[in-house]
Amino acid sequence: MSYICPLCNGLANLNSSCPDCGTVLENMGKKEDYAGPYSPYGSIDQFTSVIYKHAAMGCEHVAQCPHCHEAYIYRVNAVQTP
């Protein structure tokens, strides 16, 4: 049984709005992609998305508001592949 993230694979769009201004949020990619080459030297918070991804069959994405430029973490449930 395989699971994939619908946002990573282009099967779904991010359908959420900014809690501050109501503008539709933009998907900025996976949270773990922001760790960079020096991620082993970062805080433990950088690794929670990897643990969450494997434990809960999901993925965390960074969602940013194009109007007020606030960023949020958006959790996406994985879907089973046929």
C-alpha positions, -999 to 999 in steps of 0.1 A, spaced: 0 0 0 14 34 -11 4 68 0 11 102 -17 5 138 -8 -22 153 -31 -6 187 -30 29 175 -38 16 155 -68 -8 181 -82 -39 162 -75 -55 189 -53 -51 226 -46 -46 244 -13 -81 255 -3 -75 277 27 -77 314 34 -56 337 56 -71 340 91 -61 376 93 -73 391 60 -92 363 43 -71 362 11 -66 327 -4 -32 313 7 -6 302 -18 12 268 -15 49 275 -11 60 238 -10 68 213 16 80 225 50 109 200 50 122 216 18 130 248 38 155 229 61 184 233 37 218 216 36 226 225 72 194 209 86 213 185 110 225 215 129 191 232 132 165 230 159 144 199 166 114 218 152 128 214 117 125 177 119 89 174 132 75 175 97 95 144 87 84 125 118 48 136 112 49 126 75 58 90 82 38 85 114 5 101 104 6 94 66 6 131 57 27 160 47 32 196 59 32 225 35 41 262 40 11 284 30 17 321 26 -7 350 22 1 371 -8 -16 401 8 -2 403 44 28 379 37 22 358 68 32 321 65 13 292 80 19 254 82 -9 235 64 -12 198 72 -23 176 43 -35 140 47 -20 115 23 -42 95 0 -38 59 -10 -26 51 -45 -47 27 -66 
